[in-house]
Structures are given as structure tokens and as C-alpha cells.
Amino acid sequence: MRLTVRSPGGGGFGSPFERPVESVVRDVHDGLVSREAAESDYGVVLGRDDCRVDNAATKRLRRGRCVGS
């Protein structure tokens, strides 16, 4: 007998806003995370072309978010 469980993802460890920006950008490029989720869930703001991070906006967004919330 075999039990297979598939889930959409794990809960992770720590605050998503502490995830390295480069990892979030890679996930967007790989199609694992939308640009909207990158901003709302990880606090990473991308430019129009998805290739560049808006560093100033990312810092503001991450600074304004409480760690662990």
C-alpha cells in the first residue's frame, strides 16, 4: 500500500520578508512565484521587465513589515 500526498508548498521557516531577494527573483523567473506574490508575500518589488529589483521600494516595503507577521 502506498500513500501519496501532494501539497502546494511548505510552510517554510522564518519570515518570508527575510528570504534573500535573489531567491525570490529566481522563483519569479522560474514561474514558481508571481510578481504580485513576490511583492505581497516576500516584500520584493520588481521592475517592469521582471529582471531588475526596485531596491529602494523593496527596502521600504520590507522595513515597514513586522518580522514574523
PDB file of N, CA, C, O and CB in Angstrom:
ATOM      1  N   MET A   1       0.845  -1.178   0.000  1.00  0.00           N
ATOM      2  CA  MET A   1       0.000   0.000   0.000  1.00  0.00           C
ATOM      3  C   MET A   1       0.889   1.239   0.000  1.00  0.00           C
ATOM      4  O   MET A   1       1.915   1.275   0.680  1.00  0.00           O
ATOM      5  CB  MET A   1      -0.961  -0.001   1.221  1.00  0.00           C
ATOM      6  N   ARG A   2       0.497   2.239  -0.754  1.00  0.00           N
ATOM      7  CA  ARG A   2       1.276   3.466  -0.824  1.00  0.00           C
ATOM      8  C   ARG A   2       0.336   4.662  -0.625  1.00  0.00           C
ATOM      9  O   ARG A   2      -0.762   4.706  -1.179  1.00  0.00           O
ATOM     10  CB  ARG A   2       2.036   3.569  -2.187  1.00  0.00           C
ATOM     11  N   LEU A   3       0.784   5.610   0.163  1.00  0.00           N
ATOM     12  CA  LEU A   3       0.045   6.842   0.378  1.00  0.00           C
ATOM     13  C   LEU A   3       0.862   7.978  -0.219  1.00  0.00           C
ATOM     14  O   LEU A   3       2.018   8.176   0.157  1.00  0.00           O
ATOM     15  CB  LEU A   3      -0.246   7.083   1.899  1.00  0.00           C
ATOM     16  N   THR A   4       0.278   8.719  -1.136  1.00  0.00           N
ATOM     17  CA  THR A   4       0.943   9.849  -1.760  1.00  0.00           C
ATOM     18  C   THR A   4       0.191  11.114  -1.389  1.00  0.00           C
ATOM     19  O   THR A   4      -1.026  11.209  -1.548  1.00  0.00           O
ATOM     20  CB  THR A   4       1.023   9.678  -3.300  1.00  0.00           C
ATOM     21  N   VAL A   5       0.943  12.075  -0.893  1.00  0.00           N
ATOM     22  CA  VAL A   5       0.345  13.352  -0.523  1.00  0.00           C
ATOM     23  C   VAL A   5       1.031  14.437  -1.329  1.00  0.00           C
ATOM     24  O   VAL A   5       2.259  14.519  -1.356  1.00  0.00           O
ATOM     25  CB  VAL A   5       0.468  13.623   1.012  1.00  0.00           C
ATOM     26  N   ARG A   6       0.241  15.265  -1.983  1.00  0.00           N
ATOM     27  CA  ARG A   6       0.787  16.381  -2.750  1.00  0.00           C
ATOM     28  C   ARG A   6       0.237  17.665  -2.152  1.00  0.00           C
ATOM     29  O   ARG A   6      -0.960  17.796  -1.898  1.00  0.00           O
ATOM     30  CB  ARG A   6       0.432  16.265  -4.273  1.00  0.00           C
ATOM     31  N   SER A   7       1.132  18.594  -1.938  1.00  0.00           N
ATOM     32  CA  SER A   7       0.685  19.872  -1.397  1.00  0.00           C
ATOM     33  C   SER A   7       1.249  20.997  -2.261  1.00  0.00           C
ATOM     34  O   SER A   7       2.223  20.801  -2.988  1.00  0.00           O
ATOM     35  CB  SER A   7       1.124  20.035   0.092  1.00  0.00           C
ATOM     36  N   PRO A   8       0.630  22.181  -2.177  1.00  0.00           N
ATOM     37  CA  PRO A   8       1.095  23.288  -2.999  1.00  0.00           C
ATOM     38  C   PRO A   8       2.390  23.904  -2.516  1.00  0.00           C
ATOM     39  O   PRO A   8       2.969  24.726  -3.227  1.00  0.00           O
ATOM     40  CB  PRO A   8       0.051  24.336  -3.059  1.00  0.00           C
ATOM     41  N   GLY A   9       2.859  23.551  -1.364  1.00  0.00           N
ATOM     42  CA  GLY A   9       4.107  24.118  -0.848  1.00  0.00           C
ATOM     43  C   GLY A   9       4.200  23.934   0.650  1.00  0.00           C
ATOM     44  O   GLY A   9       3.235  23.553   1.313  1.00  0.00           O
ATOM     45  N   GLY A  10       5.369  24.211   1.159  1.00  0.00           N
ATOM     46  CA  GLY A  10       5.572  24.066   2.591  1.00  0.00           C
ATOM     47  C   GLY A  10       5.370  25.378   3.312  1.00  0.00           C
ATOM     48  O   GLY A  10       5.237  26.432   2.689  1.00  0.00           O
ATOM     49  N   GLY A  11       5.347  25.305   4.608  1.00  0.00           N
ATOM     50  CA  GLY A  11       5.169  26.496   5.417  1.00  0.00           C
ATOM     51  C   GLY A  11       6.424  27.329   5.514  1.00  0.00           C
ATOM     52  O   GLY A  11       6.365  28.517   5.830  1.00  0.00           O
ATOM     53  N   GLY A  12       7.559  26.712   5.244  1.00  0.00           N
ATOM     54  CA  GLY A  12       8.816  27.450   5.301  1.00  0.00           C
ATOM     55  C   GLY A  12       9.298  27.666   6.722  1.00  0.00           C
ATOM     56  O   GLY A  12       8.704  27.168   7.678  1.00  0.00           O
ATOM     57  N   PHE A  13      10.362  28.403   6.844  1.00  0.00           N
ATOM     58  CA  PHE A  13      10.970  28.669   8.136  1.00  0.00           C
ATOM     59  C   PHE A  13      11.311  30.141   8.212  1.00  0.00           C
ATOM     60  O   PHE A  13      12.020  30.660   7.349  1.00  0.00           O
ATOM     61  CB  PHE A  13      12.227  27.794   8.360  1.00  0.00           C
ATOM     62  N   GLY A  14      10.824  30.809   9.217  1.00  0.00           N
ATOM     63  CA  GLY A  14      11.121  32.229   9.380  1.00  0.00           C
ATOM     64  C   GLY A  14      10.209  33.106   8.555  1.00  0.00           C
ATOM     65  O   GLY A  14       9.313  32.632   7.855  1.00  0.00           O
ATOM     66  N   SER A  15      10.458  34.388   8.655  1.00  0.00           N
ATOM     67  CA  SER A  15       9.645  35.367   7.935  1.00  0.00           C
ATOM     68  C   SER A  15       9.970  35.352   6.445  1.00  0.00           C
ATOM     69  O   SER A  15      11.142  35.393   6.071  1.00  0.00           O
ATOM     70  CB  SER A  15       9.864  36.774   8.510  1.00  0.00           C
ATOM     71  N   PRO A  16       8.953  35.294   5.592  1.00  0.00           N
ATOM     72  CA  PRO A  16       9.193  35.355   4.150  1.00  0.00           C
ATOM     73  C   PRO A  16       9.882  36.658   3.744  1.00  0.00           C
ATOM     74  O   PRO A  16      10.565  36.703   2.721  1.00  0.00           O
ATOM     75  CB  PRO A  16       7.877  35.207   3.392  1.00  0.00           C
ATOM     76  N   PHE A  17       9.706  37.724   4.542  1.00  0.00           N
ATOM     77  CA  PHE A  17      10.329  39.004   4.229  1.00  0.00           C
ATOM     78  C   PHE A  17      11.834  38.993   4.505  1.00  0.00           C
ATOM     79  O   PHE A  17      12.536  39.947   4.169  1.00  0.00           O
ATOM     80  CB  PHE A  17       9.667  40.111   5.029  1.00  0.00           C
ATOM     81  N   GLU A  18      12.323  37.919   5.113  1.00  0.00           N
ATOM     82  CA  GLU A  18      13.767  37.770   5.324  1.00  0.00           C
ATOM     83  C   GLU A  18      14.404  36.856   4.284  1.00  0.00           C
ATOM     84  O   GLU A  18      15.611  36.616   4.322  1.00  0.00           O
ATOM     85  CB  GLU A  18      14.039  37.227   6.721  1.00  0.00           C
ATOM     86  N   ARG A  19      13.605  36.348   3.362  1.00  0.00           N
ATOM     87  CA  ARG A  19      14.142  35.483   2.304  1.00  0.00           C
ATOM     88  C   ARG A  19      15.045  36.308   1.401  1.00  0.00           C
ATOM     89  O   ARG A  19      14.713  37.447   1.073  1.00  0.00           O
ATOM     90  CB  ARG A  19      12.995  34.819   1.477  1.00  0.00           C
ATOM     91  N   PRO A  20      16.171  35.757   0.998  1.00  0.00           N
ATOM     92  CA  PRO A  20      17.067  36.520   0.107  1.00  0.00           C
ATOM     93  C   PRO A  20      16.348  36.967  -1.161  1.00  0.00           C
ATOM     94  O   PRO A  20      15.636  36.194  -1.803  1.00  0.00           O
ATOM     95  CB  PRO A  20      18.296  35.675  -0.266  1.00  0.00           C
ATOM     96  N   VAL A  21      16.552  38.228  -1.499  1.00  0.00           N
ATOM     97  CA  VAL A  21      15.904  38.821  -2.663  1.00  0.00           C
ATOM     98  C   VAL A  21      16.223  38.012  -3.925  1.00  0.00           C
ATOM     99  O   VAL A  21      15.343  37.778  -4.755  1.00  0.00           O
ATOM    100  CB  VAL A  21      16.348  40.289  -2.837  1.00  0.00           C
ATOM    101  N   GLU A  22      17.461  37.594  -4.064  1.00  0.00           N
ATOM    102  CA  GLU A  22      17.878  36.847  -5.261  1.00  0.00           C
ATOM    103  C   GLU A  22      17.092  35.543  -5.405  1.00  0.00           C
ATOM    104  O   GLU A  22      16.791  35.122  -6.522  1.00  0.00           O
ATOM    105  CB  GLU A  22      19.386  36.545  -5.203  1.00  0.00           C
ATOM    106  N   SER A  23      16.763  34.909  -4.293  1.00  0.00           N
ATOM    107  CA  SER A  23      15.992  33.660  -4.337  1.00  0.00           C
ATOM    108  C   SER A  23      14.567  33.916  -4.810  1.00  0.00           C
ATOM    109  O   SER A  23      14.009  33.125  -5.571  1.00  0.00           O
ATOM    110  CB  SER A  23      15.974  32.987  -2.954  1.00  0.00           C
ATOM    111  N   VAL A  24      13.983  35.013  -4.363  1.00  0.00           N
ATOM    112  CA  VAL A  24      12.624  35.365  -4.797  1.00  0.00           C
ATOM    113  C   VAL A  24      12.626  35.681  -6.290  1.00  0.00           C
ATOM    114  O   VAL A  24      11.736  35.235  -7.014  1.00  0.00           O
ATOM    115  CB  VAL A  24      12.078  36.577  -3.985  1.00  0.00           C
ATOM    116  N   VAL A  25      13.601  36.437  -6.752  1.00  0.00           N
ATOM    117  CA  VAL A  25      13.700  36.771  -8.174  1.00  0.00           C
ATOM    118  C   VAL A  25      13.846  35.497  -9.002  1.00  0.00           C
ATOM    119  O   VAL A  25      13.210  35.365 -10.048  1.00  0.00           O
ATOM    120  CB  VAL A  25      14.894  37.723  -8.432  1.00  0.00           C
ATOM    121  N   ARG A  26      14.662  34.574  -8.555  1.00  0.00           N
ATOM    122  CA  ARG A  26      14.829  33.303  -9.267  1.00  0.00           C
ATOM    123  C   ARG A  26      13.500  32.545  -9.338  1.00  0.00           C
ATOM    124  O   ARG A  26      13.166  31.974 -10.376  1.00  0.00           O
ATOM    125  CB  ARG A  26      15.904  32.433  -8.575  1.00  0.00           C
ATOM    126  N   ASP A  27      12.745  32.541  -8.236  1.00  0.00           N
ATOM    127  CA  ASP A  27      11.449  31.862  -8.230  1.00  0.00           C
ATOM    128  C   ASP A  27      10.463  32.513  -9.193  1.00  0.00           C
ATOM    129  O   ASP A  27       9.661  31.818  -9.818  1.00  0.00           O
ATOM    130  CB  ASP A  27      10.868  31.855  -6.824  1.00  0.00           C
ATOM    131  N   VAL A  28      10.510  33.839  -9.322  1.00  0.00           N
ATOM    132  CA  VAL A  28       9.653  34.528 -10.291  1.00  0.00           C
ATOM    133  C   VAL A  28      10.057  34.111 -11.703  1.00  0.00           C
ATOM    134  O   VAL A  28       9.196  33.786 -12.521  1.00  0.00           O
ATOM    135  CB  VAL A  28       9.750  36.078 -10.124  1.00  0.00           C
ATOM    136  N   HIS A  29      11.336  34.118 -11.993  1.00  0.00           N
ATOM    137  CA  HIS A  29      11.815  33.738 -13.337  1.00  0.00           C
ATOM    138  C   HIS A  29      11.485  32.290 -13.666  1.00  0.00           C
ATOM    139  O   HIS A  29      11.234  31.950 -14.822  1.00  0.00           O
ATOM    140  CB  HIS A  29      13.326  33.955 -13.445  1.00  0.00           C
ATOM    141  N   ASP A  30      11.488  31.429 -12.633  1.00  0.00           N
ATOM    142  CA  ASP A  30      11.189  30.003 -12.847  1.00  0.00           C
ATOM    143  C   ASP A  30       9.688  29.715 -12.876  1.00  0.00           C
ATOM    144  O   ASP A  30       9.276  28.574 -13.089  1.00  0.00           O
ATOM    145  CB  ASP A  30      11.843  29.167 -11.755  1.00  0.00           C
ATOM    146  N   GLY A  31       8.872  30.749 -12.664  1.00  0.00           N
ATOM    147  CA  GLY A  31       7.428  30.566 -12.695  1.00  0.00           C
ATOM    148  C   GLY A  31       6.840  29.977 -11.428  1.00  0.00           C
ATOM    149  O   GLY A  31       5.688  29.543 -11.426  1.00  0.00           O
ATOM    150  N   LEU A  32       7.608  29.953 -10.351  1.00  0.00           N
ATOM    151  CA  LEU A  32       7.116  29.387  -9.092  1.00  0.00           C
ATOM    152  C   LEU A  32       6.359  30.404  -8.247  1.00  0.00           C
ATOM    153  O   LEU A  32       5.516  30.035  -7.429  1.00  0.00           O
ATOM    154  CB  LEU A  32       8.270  28.830  -8.292  1.00  0.00           C
ATOM    155  N   VAL A  33       6.662  31.685  -8.448  1.00  0.00           N
ATOM    156  CA  VAL A  33       6.046  32.769  -7.687  1.00  0.00           C
ATOM    157  C   VAL A  33       5.690  33.867  -8.687  1.00  0.00           C
ATOM    158  O   VAL A  33       6.497  34.200  -9.555  1.00  0.00           O
ATOM    159  CB  VAL A  33       7.006  33.307  -6.543  1.00  0.00           C
ATOM    160  N   SER A  34       4.503  34.422  -8.570  1.00  0.00           N
ATOM    161  CA  SER A  34       4.129  35.534  -9.450  1.00  0.00           C
ATOM    162  C   SER A  34       4.795  36.810  -8.962  1.00  0.00           C
ATOM    163  O   SER A  34       5.221  36.890  -7.809  1.00  0.00           O
ATOM    164  CB  SER A  34       2.586  35.710  -9.504  1.00  0.00           C
ATOM    165  N   ARG A  35       4.887  37.801  -9.826  1.00  0.00           N
ATOM    166  CA  ARG A  35       5.473  39.079  -9.404  1.00  0.00           C
ATOM    167  C   ARG A  35       4.623  39.713  -8.321  1.00  0.00           C
ATOM    168  O   ARG A  35       5.148  40.408  -7.452  1.00  0.00           O
ATOM    169  CB  ARG A  35       5.614  40.040 -10.599  1.00  0.00           C
ATOM    170  N   GLU A  36       3.304  39.484  -8.360  1.00  0.00           N
ATOM    171  CA  GLU A  36       2.422  40.017  -7.324  1.00  0.00           C
ATOM    172  C   GLU A  36       2.718  39.361  -5.977  1.00  0.00           C
ATOM    173  O   GLU A  36       2.765  40.039  -4.951  1.00  0.00           O
ATOM    174  CB  GLU A  36       0.948  39.804  -7.710  1.00  0.00           C
ATOM    175  N   ALA A  37       2.916  38.043  -5.981  1.00  0.00           N
ATOM    176  CA  ALA A  37       3.241  37.327  -4.744  1.00  0.00           C
ATOM    177  C   ALA A  37       4.633  37.703  -4.244  1.00  0.00           C
ATOM    178  O   ALA A  37       4.870  37.754  -3.037  1.00  0.00           O
ATOM    179  CB  ALA A  37       3.154  35.807  -4.965  1.00  0.00           C
ATOM    180  N   ALA A  38       5.547  37.966  -5.168  1.00  0.00           N
ATOM    181  CA  ALA A  38       6.891  38.391  -4.754  1.00  0.00           C
ATOM    182  C   ALA A  38       6.786  39.652  -3.913  1.00  0.00           C
ATOM    183  O   ALA A  38       7.491  39.808  -2.916  1.00  0.00           O
ATOM    184  CB  ALA A  38       7.807  38.635  -5.987  1.00  0.00           C
ATOM    185  N   GLU A  39       5.901  40.549  -4.324  1.00  0.00           N
ATOM    186  CA  GLU A  39       5.745  41.810  -3.596  1.00  0.00           C
ATOM    187  C   GLU A  39       4.930  41.626  -2.313  1.00  0.00           C
ATOM    188  O   GLU A  39       5.354  42.063  -1.243  1.00  0.00           O
ATOM    189  CB  GLU A  39       5.075  42.856  -4.491  1.00  0.00           C
ATOM    190  N   SER A  40       3.786  40.993  -2.413  1.00  0.00           N
ATOM    191  CA  SER A  40       2.905  40.903  -1.238  1.00  0.00           C
ATOM    192  C   SER A  40       3.380  39.888  -0.204  1.00  0.00           C
ATOM    193  O   SER A  40       3.233  40.113   0.997  1.00  0.00           O
ATOM    194  CB  SER A  40       1.506  40.545  -1.676  1.00  0.00           C
ATOM    195  N   ASP A  41       3.944  38.778  -0.657  1.00  0.00           N
ATOM    196  CA  ASP A  41       4.327  37.709   0.269  1.00  0.00           C
ATOM    197  C   ASP A  41       5.783  37.776   0.723  1.00  0.00           C
ATOM    198  O   ASP A  41       6.117  37.335   1.822  1.00  0.00           O
ATOM    199  CB  ASP A  41       4.077  36.382  -0.372  1.00  0.00           C
ATOM    200  N   TYR A  42       6.654  38.336  -0.136  1.00  0.00           N
ATOM    201  CA  TYR A  42       8.084  38.345   0.165  1.00  0.00           C
ATOM    202  C   TYR A  42       8.680  39.741   0.264  1.00  0.00           C
ATOM    203  O   TYR A  42       9.832  39.895   0.666  1.00  0.00           O
ATOM    204  CB  TYR A  42       8.818  37.573  -0.877  1.00  0.00           C
ATOM    205  N   GLY A  43       7.907  40.758  -0.100  1.00  0.00           N
ATOM    206  CA  GLY A  43       8.405  42.124   0.003  1.00  0.00           C
ATOM    207  C   GLY A  43       9.473  42.467  -1.012  1.00  0.00           C
ATOM    208  O   GLY A  43      10.362  43.271  -0.730  1.00  0.00           O
ATOM    209  N   VAL A  44       9.399  41.867  -2.196  1.00  0.00           N
ATOM    210  CA  VAL A  44      10.365  42.135  -3.262  1.00  0.00           C
ATOM    211  C   VAL A  44       9.629  42.804  -4.418  1.00  0.00           C
ATOM    212  O   VAL A  44       8.721  42.219  -5.008  1.00  0.00           O
ATOM    213  CB  VAL A  44      11.077  40.819  -3.733  1.00  0.00           C
ATOM    214  N   VAL A  45      10.026  44.030  -4.734  1.00  0.00           N
ATOM    215  CA  VAL A  45       9.387  44.796  -5.792  1.00  0.00           C
ATOM    216  C   VAL A  45      10.256  44.713  -7.043  1.00  0.00           C
ATOM    217  O   VAL A  45      11.433  45.074  -7.030  1.00  0.00           O
ATOM    218  CB  VAL A  45       9.164  46.277  -5.361  1.00  0.00           C
ATOM    219  N   LEU A  46       9.648  44.231  -8.116  1.00  0.00           N
ATOM    220  CA  LEU A  46      10.376  44.074  -9.376  1.00  0.00           C
ATOM    221  C   LEU A  46      10.040  45.205 -10.328  1.00  0.00           C
ATOM    222  O   LEU A  46       8.954  45.782 -10.273  1.00  0.00           O
ATOM    223  CB  LEU A  46      10.054  42.722 -10.025  1.00  0.00           C
ATOM    224  N   GLY A  47      10.997  45.516 -11.211  1.00  0.00           N
ATOM    225  CA  GLY A  47      10.751  46.485 -12.268  1.00  0.00           C
ATOM    226  C   GLY A  47       9.821  45.890 -13.303  1.00  0.00           C
ATOM    227  O   GLY A  47       9.423  44.730 -13.208  1.00  0.00           O
ATOM    228  N   ARG A  48       9.483  46.690 -14.284  1.00  0.00           N
ATOM    229  CA  ARG A  48       8.536  46.242 -15.313  1.00  0.00           C
ATOM    230  C   ARG A  48       8.990  44.995 -16.048  1.00  0.00           C
ATOM    231  O   ARG A  48       8.169  44.155 -16.417  1.00  0.00           O
ATOM    232  CB  ARG A  48       8.309  47.338 -16.307  1.00  0.00           C
ATOM    233  N   ASP A  49      10.286  44.868 -16.261  1.00  0.00           N
ATOM    234  CA  ASP A  49      10.801  43.745 -17.046  1.00  0.00           C
ATOM    235  C   ASP A  49      11.034  42.483 -16.218  1.00  0.00           C
ATOM    236  O   ASP A  49      11.471  41.473 -16.769  1.00  0.00           O
ATOM    237  CB  ASP A  49      12.085  44.144 -17.714  1.00  0.00           C
ATOM    238  N   ASP A  50      10.758  42.508 -14.921  1.00  0.00           N
ATOM    239  CA  ASP A  50      10.967  41.377 -14.012  1.00  0.00           C
ATOM    240  C   ASP A  50      12.433  40.986 -13.861  1.00  0.00           C
ATOM    241  O   ASP A  50      12.739  40.023 -13.158  1.00  0.00           O
ATOM    242  CB  ASP A  50      10.185  40.187 -14.495  1.00  0.00           C
ATOM    243  N   CYS A  51      13.334  41.702 -14.497  1.00  0.00           N
ATOM    244  CA  CYS A  51      14.747  41.356 -14.418  1.00  0.00           C
ATOM    245  C   CYS A  51      15.481  42.172 -13.357  1.00  0.00           C
ATOM    246  O   CYS A  51      16.539  41.765 -12.876  1.00  0.00           O
ATOM    247  CB  CYS A  51      15.404  41.559 -15.766  1.00  0.00           C
ATOM    248  N   ARG A  52      14.926  43.302 -13.000  1.00  0.00           N
ATOM    249  CA  ARG A  52      15.595  44.156 -12.029  1.00  0.00           C
ATOM    250  C   ARG A  52      14.730  44.339 -10.805  1.00  0.00           C
ATOM    251  O   ARG A  52      13.504  44.420 -10.887  1.00  0.00           O
ATOM    252  CB  ARG A  52      15.937  45.509 -12.641  1.00  0.00           C
ATOM    253  N   VAL A  53      15.389  44.402  -9.682  1.00  0.00           N
ATOM    254  CA  VAL A  53      14.711  44.647  -8.418  1.00  0.00           C
ATOM    255  C   VAL A  53      14.701  46.152  -8.185  1.00  0.00           C
ATOM    256  O   VAL A  53      15.715  46.823  -8.379  1.00  0.00           O
ATOM    257  CB  VAL A  53      15.407  43.888  -7.233  1.00  0.00           C
ATOM    258  N   ASP A  54      13.569  46.671  -7.774  1.00  0.00           N
ATOM    259  CA  ASP A  54      13.499  48.063  -7.349  1.00  0.00           C
ATOM    260  C   ASP A  54      13.974  48.060  -5.896  1.00  0.00           C
ATOM    261  O   ASP A  54      13.187  47.866  -4.968  1.00  0.00           O
ATOM    262  CB  ASP A  54      12.024  48.679  -7.508  1.00  0.00           C
ATOM    263  N   ASN A  55      15.263  48.278  -5.723  1.00  0.00           N
ATOM    264  CA  ASN A  55      15.872  48.149  -4.398  1.00  0.00           C
ATOM    265  C   ASN A  55      15.296  49.117  -3.376  1.00  0.00           C
ATOM    266  O   ASN A  55      15.068  48.739  -2.227  1.00  0.00           O
ATOM    267  CB  ASN A  55      17.354  48.360  -4.497  1.00  0.00           C
ATOM    268  N   ALA A  56      15.057  50.359  -3.779  1.00  0.00           N
ATOM    269  CA  ALA A  56      14.515  51.350  -2.841  1.00  0.00           C
ATOM    270  C   ALA A  56      13.121  50.942  -2.375  1.00  0.00           C
ATOM    271  O   ALA A  56      12.821  51.001  -1.183  1.00  0.00           O
ATOM    272  CB  ALA A  56      14.468  52.749  -3.494  1.00  0.00           C
ATOM    273  N   ALA A  57      12.272  50.530  -3.309  1.00  0.00           N
ATOM    274  CA  ALA A  57      10.905  50.122  -2.960  1.00  0.00           C
ATOM    275  C   ALA A  57      10.917  48.842  -2.127  1.00  0.00           C
ATOM    276  O   ALA A  57      10.114  48.690  -1.206  1.00  0.00           O
ATOM    277  CB  ALA A  57      10.060  49.917  -4.236  1.00  0.00           C
ATOM    278  N   THR A  58      11.822  47.927  -2.447  1.00  0.00           N
ATOM    279  CA  THR A  58      11.934  46.689  -1.686  1.00  0.00           C
ATOM    280  C   THR A  58      12.352  46.976  -0.249  1.00  0.00           C
ATOM    281  O   THR A  58      11.779  46.415   0.684  1.00  0.00           O
ATOM    282  CB  THR A  58      12.935  45.738  -2.350  1.00  0.00           C
ATOM    283  N   LYS A  59      13.339  47.840  -0.062  1.00  0.00           N
ATOM    284  CA  LYS A  59      13.778  48.190   1.293  1.00  0.00           C
ATOM    285  C   LYS A  59      12.665  48.849   2.087  1.00  0.00           C
ATOM    286  O   LYS A  59      12.468  48.536   3.262  1.00  0.00           O
ATOM    287  CB  LYS A  59      14.989  49.115   1.237  1.00  0.00           C
ATOM    288  N   ARG A  60      11.930  49.765   1.451  1.00  0.00           N
ATOM    289  CA  ARG A  60      10.812  50.439   2.145  1.00  0.00           C
ATOM    290  C   ARG A  60       9.751  49.433   2.562  1.00  0.00           C
ATOM    291  O   ARG A  60       9.271  49.461   3.695  1.00  0.00           O
ATOM    292  CB  ARG A  60      10.182  51.523   1.242  1.00  0.00           C
ATOM    293  N   LEU A  61       9.387  48.549   1.649  1.00  0.00           N
ATOM    294  CA  LEU A  61       8.344  47.567   1.924  1.00  0.00           C
ATOM    295  C   LEU A  61       8.762  46.600   3.026  1.00  0.00           C
ATOM    296  O   LEU A  61       7.978  46.303   3.927  1.00  0.00           O
ATOM    297  CB  LEU A  61       8.001  46.795   0.658  1.00  0.00           C
ATOM    298  N   ARG A  62       9.990  46.114   2.954  1.00  0.00           N
ATOM    299  CA  ARG A  62      10.467  45.177   3.965  1.00  0.00           C
ATOM    300  C   ARG A  62      10.651  45.857   5.322  1.00  0.00           C
ATOM    301  O   ARG A  62      10.397  45.244   6.359  1.00  0.00           O
ATOM    302  CB  ARG A  62      11.780  44.545   3.516  1.00  0.00           C
ATOM    303  N   ARG A  63      11.082  47.092   5.324  1.00  0.00           N
ATOM    304  CA  ARG A  63      11.276  47.817   6.571  1.00  0.00           C
ATOM    305  C   ARG A  63       9.933  48.081   7.256  1.00  0.00           C
ATOM    306  O   ARG A  63       9.847  48.074   8.484  1.00  0.00           O
ATOM    307  CB  ARG A  63      12.015  49.139   6.312  1.00  0.00           C
ATOM    308  N   GLY A  64       8.893  48.311   6.464  1.00  0.00           N
ATOM    309  CA  GLY A  64       7.571  48.610   7.007  1.00  0.00           C
ATOM    310  C   GLY A  64       6.819  47.406   7.492  1.00  0.00           C
ATOM    311  O   GLY A  64       5.759  47.541   8.103  1.00  0.00           O
ATOM    312  N   ARG A  65       7.341  46.236   7.237  1.00  0.00           N
ATOM    313  CA  ARG A  65       6.661  44.979   7.612  1.00  0.00           C
ATOM    314  C   ARG A  65       7.285  44.418   8.866  1.00  0.00           C
ATOM    315  O   ARG A  65       8.509  44.323   8.963  1.00  0.00           O
ATOM    316  CB  ARG A  65       6.735  43.935   6.467  1.00  0.00           C
ATOM    317  N   CYS A  66       6.476  44.051   9.814  1.00  0.00           N
ATOM    318  CA  CYS A  66       6.980  43.469  11.062  1.00  0.00           C
ATOM    319  C   CYS A  66       7.499  42.069  10.793  1.00  0.00           C
ATOM    320  O   CYS A  66       6.844  41.295  10.095  1.00  0.00           O
ATOM    321  CB  CYS A  66       5.876  43.440  12.151  1.00  0.00           C
ATOM    322  N   VAL A  67       8.630  41.738  11.317  1.00  0.00           N
ATOM    323  CA  VAL A  67       9.202  40.396  11.177  1.00  0.00           C
ATOM    324  C   VAL A  67       8.326  39.426  11.928  1.00  0.00           C
ATOM    325  O   VAL A  67       7.935  39.662  13.071  1.00  0.00           O
ATOM    326  CB  VAL A  67      10.667  40.336  11.699  1.00  0.00           C
ATOM    327  N   GLY A  68       8.022  38.308  11.247  1.00  0.00           N
ATOM    328  CA  GLY A  68       7.240  37.262  11.878  1.00  0.00           C
ATOM    329  C   GLY A  68       5.733  37.443  11.761  1.00  0.00           C
ATOM    330  O   GLY A  68       4.963  36.656  12.311  1.00  0.00           O
ATOM    331  N   SER A  69       5.312  38.486  11.042  1.00  0.00           N
ATOM    332  CA  SER A  69       3.862  38.663  10.891  1.00  0.00           C
ATOM    333  C   SER A  69       3.373  38.064   9.603  1.00  0.00           C
ATOM    334  O   SER A  69       2.179  38.120   9.310  1.00  0.00           O
ATOM    335  CB  SER A  69       3.488  40.132  10.947  1.00  0.00           C
TER     336      SER A  69
END
